[in-house]
């Protein structure tokens, strides 16, 4: 999910339901923008993957991408908070970046890279 520093990590795991209705990206973005009025816009996308086998948890693997949030959405690709989020080192939002670049940078890709290094998977 999206973790916003000025909102103590919210919306976090509730990112898809931040405005109440599952998957209503426009409402989620509008509420987030209202809640950030005048506040710092540093944020990150974070993904955590758990690996379990036979009822035993073998580890969790996290990935994050740091960035800032705009005051108005930009771009038409992606979903969720992508039109608001500019990853560090870029001037485009996730919604403006091409899919290959976004996927390479994404928190999900980074969590999967960490998972791929798990000794259980390397056997």
URWOKA-V281938 format. One line per field, one symbol per residue. ss: DSSP state (@ for helix, = for strand, . for the rest). phi: phi as a letter, one per 30 degrees, with the letter a starting at -180 (. if undefined). A space follows every 50 residues. Layout:
# URWOKA-V281938
ss = ???
phi = ???
This chain:
# URWOKA-V281938
ss = .===@@@...==..@@@.......@@@@@@@@@@@......========= ===..==============...............===.....=.....@@ @@@@@.@@@@@@@@@@..@@@@.
phi = .cccedchiddhdcedcecjceideddddddedddceicecdaacbbbcc cbbhicdclbbcbbbdabcddbdbjbciahdedcccdeibccdedcdded deddddddddddddddddedddd
